């Protein structure tokens, strides 16, 4: 059971959305309160909101087995009742309409449209280029709810370690993977610190671009999947704030006025404009021990372009000043004077520390109407017994989809072996390779 491995709570008020014209939309965990909030403060009525909630639920139900739970790249996966139902109703998921176009059809109020357009950034993409099917992301936040693992995201990793150890998995850290061994188009293991480590199966959860470039340098890169537009990256300011703000929730977002311009500057110009969306996360709202009494720990993130030779020091100074100006105006306080601690991360940080190619933290973007079909598969037909999982391959980025990619891989391996998923292998082990 999940609760045996990880302690999860559901905050009553998980998300607040702020607009520069003074409007604040509180996203309550309770759906009835949320609907009342939206219908009271925007021009969209209850029928509109409920229709949207039903629509994104339908999108989820139609895409779950087709896209989220299975590989898109195995023909036999399409021959079951759930998948065929999804294919028959394919027109309902709005693949050929952008997220922005879909939201213009859904909502009258500009604030509501901008709010739901912001969900594209969860996949490193532009709502004006990404397909409307990505509105399914908001299904999880609205219909399913936001949940917080006590101890933060790292507790998810710790829970997987605990489960793995119970199943007899040997986990080694601080071991650099230098190469994936391939003989006659069959993977044989990996090279770690100059030593060959042999295995029947190798799974890479590194950035798939770097897996090919650095671990499989002799093998042709599948350009169809990898030579595509990269996602945006981020700049993150970690601030220790010497005050508590009751008007802020666990998650907060200050939305840009001109979202289309914001994303055009990121993806076309490789820069950050003056008007950008600010995301602010404060874990001490639910875990008071994360900050001293009367203080808060702020995680402030803005979308940024991937690495293209920019002057990041100049960009950081410019956007920091703008963030402080906007947050100070909203909160009625000079935030700069309240910063007791600061640490900054930018696309260079993510490239070095996480192996994200070009600092693009979501791998490829989902910009493009058929982009969901051009994510690298969880396997390769060129090399037998080599598999891929993580946020840069199918089905997509973010912790939930990364975990689903691991689920897909485990099922592919079980099917290949012809054995029950719970049956232990008695030959050489599988290796998970992270460079």
BAMARKE-282377 format. One line per 2 residues: for each residue x, y, z of C-alpha. Coordinates in steps of 0.2 Angstrom, whole numbers. Layout:
# BAMARKE-282377
X/Y/Z ~ ...
//
This chain:
# BAMARKE-282377
0/0/0 ~ 6/18/-4
4/23/14 ~ 17/10/19
30/19/10 ~ 25/38/9
15/50/20 ~ 4/60/9
-7/75/14 ~ -20/85/4
-19/104/9 ~ -36/113/10
-30/128/0 ~ -16/122/-11
-15/135/-25 ~ -18/154/-27
-17/163/-44 ~ -13/181/-44
-16/194/-58 ~ -8/211/-60
-25/219/-60 ~ -28/213/-42
-38/198/-45 ~ -34/183/-34
-42/166/-38 ~ -40/153/-24
-40/135/-30 ~ -48/126/-15
-46/107/-14 ~ -65/106/-12
-73/106/-30 ~ -89/115/-25
-79/129/-16 ~ -68/130/-31
-83/131/-44 ~ -90/145/-32
-74/154/-32 ~ -72/154/-51
-90/159/-55 ~ -90/173/-42
-74/181/-48 ~ -74/178/-66
-87/180/-81 ~ -88/161/-83
-103/153/-75 ~ -106/136/-66
-112/127/-82 ~ -96/132/-91
-84/127/-77 ~ -93/110/-74
-93/107/-93 ~ -74/110/-93
-71/98/-78 ~ -81/85/-87
-72/88/-103 ~ -54/86/-96
-60/71/-86 ~ -66/63/-103
-49/68/-111 ~ -41/58/-97
-52/43/-99 ~ -49/42/-118
-30/45/-117 ~ -26/35/-101
-24/18/-109 ~ -19/24/-126
-6/37/-121 ~ -2/36/-102
-2/18/-97 ~ 6/10/-113
19/12/-126 ~ 12/21/-142
25/12/-152 ~ 19/-6/-151
6/-10/-164 ~ -2/-24/-153
-5/-12/-139 ~ -19/-4/-150
-29/-20/-150 ~ -39/-19/-134
-56/-12/-129 ~ -50/4/-120
-37/9/-133 ~ -50/6/-147
-62/17/-138 ~ -49/31/-137
-45/29/-155 ~ -64/30/-160
-66/46/-150 ~ -49/53/-155
-58/69/-161 ~ -63/73/-143
-45/75/-136 ~ -41/90/-147
-24/85/-154 ~ -26/96/-169
-31/112/-159 ~ -19/121/-148
-22/123/-129 ~ -25/141/-131
-38/138/-145 ~ -46/125/-134
-47/136/-119 ~ -55/150/-130
-69/138/-134 ~ -71/134/-116
-70/150/-107 ~ -77/168/-109
-66/176/-96 ~ -48/181/-101
-42/177/-83 ~ -48/159/-84
-41/156/-101 ~ -24/163/-95
-25/152/-79 ~ -28/136/-89
-15/141/-102 ~ -2/141/-89
-3/122/-87 ~ 7/120/-103
22/125/-94 ~ 21/109/-83
27/101/-99 ~ 40/114/-104
29/120/-119 ~ 19/135/-126
0/134/-124 ~ -1/143/-141
9/128/-149 ~ 5/113/-138
-10/103/-142 ~ -27/105/-133
-25/87/-126 ~ -13/94/-114
-28/101/-105 ~ -29/84/-97
-15/90/-85 ~ -28/101/-76
-39/86/-73 ~ -26/80/-60
-25/96/-51 ~ -44/100/-52
-53/83/-52 ~ -40/72/-43
-33/86/-32 ~ -16/91/-26
-6/80/-14 ~ 10/84/-4
22/70/1 ~ 28/74/19
47/78/17 ~ 45/85/0
48/77/-17 ~ 64/68/-11
52/57/0 ~ 46/49/-16
63/44/-20 ~ 66/37/-3
50/27/-4 ~ 56/19/-20
72/15/-12 ~ 63/6/3
52/-4/-9 ~ 67/-9/-20
77/-15/-5 ~ 63/-25/1
62/-33/-16 ~ 81/-37/-16
87/-23/-27 ~ 105/-18/-25
107/1/-27 ~ 124/9/-29
127/28/-29 ~ 141/39/-34
146/27/-48 ~ 148/36/-65
141/26/-80 ~ 153/30/-95
146/18/-108 ~ 132/6/-113
140/-10/-119 ~ 133/-16/-136
138/-31/-145 ~ 130/-36/-162
116/-24/-158 ~ 112/-32/-141
116/-23/-125 ~ 127/-32/-113
129/-20/-99 ~ 138/-4/-94
155/3/-91 ~ 157/11/-74
173/19/-68 ~ 182/10/-82
175/-7/-77 ~ 163/-18/-87
147/-22/-78 ~ 137/-36/-87
118/-38/-87 ~ 104/-45/-98
95/-29/-98 ~ 100/-10/-97
87/4/-93 ~ 93/22/-95
83/35/-85 ~ 96/49/-90
91/62/-103 ~ 88/52/-118
98/64/-129 ~ 113/62/-118
111/44/-117 ~ 114/43/-136
127/56/-137 ~ 138/51/-121
134/33/-118 ~ 131/26/-136
143/37/-146 ~ 145/24/-159
126/23/-163 ~ 116/34/-174
105/46/-165 ~ 87/44/-170
84/62/-176 ~ 65/59/-179
64/59/-160 ~ 79/69/-153
82/83/-166 ~ 66/92/-161
63/108/-152 ~ 69/108/-134
57/112/-120 ~ 60/128/-110
71/128/-94 ~ 69/138/-78
78/150/-67 ~ 75/147/-48
78/158/-34 ~ 78/149/-17
74/163/-4 ~ 73/162/15
61/175/20 ~ 60/184/37
41/185/37 ~ 26/175/35
12/180/22 ~ -5/173/26
-12/178/9 ~ 0/165/1
-4/147/-1 ~ 7/132/-3
8/135/-22 ~ 6/152/-30
7/159/-47 ~ 8/177/-53
2/176/-71 ~ 9/187/-85
-2/199/-94 ~ 3/194/-112
6/176/-111 ~ 8/174/-130
23/187/-130 ~ 30/178/-115
32/161/-124 ~ 37/169/-141
52/177/-132 ~ 57/161/-124
55/150/-139 ~ 59/162/-153
72/174/-146 ~ 80/163/-133
77/176/-119 ~ 65/182/-105
55/197/-108 ~ 49/210/-95
32/201/-93 ~ 33/183/-87
24/171/-75 ~ 31/168/-58
28/152/-48 ~ 31/153/-29
31/137/-19 ~ 32/138/0
33/121/9 ~ 33/128/26
14/132/23 ~ 11/113/27
28/108/35 ~ 31/122/48
48/114/52 ~ 55/119/35
57/137/40 ~ 61/146/57
45/152/66 ~ 38/168/58
48/164/42 ~ 45/156/25
55/146/13 ~ 52/152/-5
55/143/-21 ~ 53/155/-35
53/149/-52 ~ 51/157/-69
52/149/-86 ~ 68/152/-96
74/147/-113 ~ 86/132/-114
105/135/-116 ~ 109/145/-132
124/154/-127 ~ 115/168/-117
123/179/-104 ~ 114/171/-89
122/182/-76 ~ 114/198/-84
98/189/-87 ~ 97/183/-69
100/201/-62 ~ 87/208/-73
73/195/-69 ~ 77/195/-51
74/214/-50 ~ 57/211/-59
52/197/-48 ~ 55/207/-33
46/222/-40 ~ 30/212/-44
30/202/-28 ~ 32/218/-18
18/226/-27 ~ 6/211/-24
11/209/-6 ~ 13/227/-1
30/224/6 ~ 48/227/1
53/208/-2 ~ 71/212/-5
73/218/13 ~ 66/201/19
78/190/10 ~ 89/181/23
96/168/12 ~ 98/166/-7
103/152/-19 ~ 100/153/-38
99/140/-51 ~ 98/142/-70
99/131/-85 ~ 117/129/-83
114/122/-66 ~ 102/109/-73
113/104/-87 ~ 127/100/-75
118/93/-60 ~ 104/83/-68
111/79/-85 ~ 97/89/-94
103/92/-112 ~ 105/110/-115
97/113/-98 ~ 80/109/-105
72/101/-90 ~ 58/93/-99
67/86/-114 ~ 58/90/-130
44/102/-130 ~ 26/97/-134
25/112/-146 ~ 17/105/-162
0/97/-164 ~ 7/79/-166
21/82/-154 ~ 14/68/-142
19/55/-155 ~ 37/61/-157
43/58/-140 ~ 57/44/-139
49/27/-136 ~ 53/17/-120
64/5/-131 ~ 74/5/-147
72/-7/-161 ~ 90/-4/-165
97/-11/-149 ~ 89/-27/-141
87/-26/-122 ~ 90/-8/-120
75/2/-112 ~ 72/21/-108
62/29/-94 ~ 61/46/-86
54/63/-91 ~ 63/64/-108
54/49/-116 ~ 36/43/-118
24/47/-110 ~ 31/64/-104
40/75/-91 ~ 36/77/-73
36/65/-58 ~ 20/56/-62
23/53/-80 ~ 41/48/-76
35/35/-65 ~ 22/29/-78
37/28/-90 ~ 45/16/-78
29/6/-76 ~ 28/4/-95
46/-2/-96 ~ 44/-15/-82
29/-22/-92 ~ 38/-22/-108
52/-32/-100 ~ 40/-44/-91
31/-47/-108 ~ 48/-49/-117
54/-62/-104 ~ 37/-71/-105
37/-73/-86 ~ 25/-66/-73
29/-48/-67 ~ 32/-55/-49
43/-69/-54 ~ 62/-66/-50
75/-67/-64 ~ 88/-80/-60
101/-74/-73 ~ 111/-58/-74
102/-43/-66 ~ 95/-28/-75
105/-12/-73 ~ 97/6/-72
110/17/-80 ~ 112/36/-75
127/45/-82
//
